[in-house]
């Protein structure tokens, strides 16, 4: 191999290697690799700035779907967006460059595949989510005289609707939710019902009932801010004495038919704190606690929130 020196400062230049004189052997190969390794090389690799994780991967009707979005570059000041069709769900910051949106599913929806569209920092991803069917039992309820056919007041409906629509950016809860009463579960989530022989169309049991004894304590399943306190004397005919807790980021809990209320609106409560007592006020056939969990305004099954961590 012939080596021809370039003009100029030879200490700062690679020697000129005439390829036609190159005869590969192990010693010469090592020499060339060693010379090239002394010079820095930068490779421009494609970076996916939008990384998405969907949990659970195989949800059923009534489940809450968590969409976690990681950005490899700082946000431009606006949160990513998550949408299915025309419906957009808020994405809240849960860590630096990390966001999450919750998608509720309900028994009134059809099973099948949905397309989730995630947008952020100029990128768009579309993911297919298959939601499985789920069989919900049918229950026949006979309301006693005086409670059958009772309608909610306009004031009651407005207050409860405004509560369920809360989308507070702050996240209050941490870890799995707790059981709000020591009683056994008497009615599960999603049950369809006949009331006094008439099928309640577009109705499903929006929560879990606990058959706790009258006067037994009702505790907050997770930390939050008390955003609703309603009483029968104020016109809460269906809910009875009721407490609503805002857990933040579109997640709310409602506790109905209470005999006693221990908190007031604006209170910050901790997980396990007593907020009231079991009763039979409102549209109730007997003493029990109704706990409803709402995500972005829709009633979801509370049980997965007790068995999983949506942190």
Order of alpha helices (4+ residues) and beta strands (2+ residues): beta-beta-alpha-beta-beta-beta-beta-beta-beta-beta-beta-beta-alpha-beta-beta-beta-beta-beta-beta-beta-beta-beta-beta-beta-beta-beta-alpha
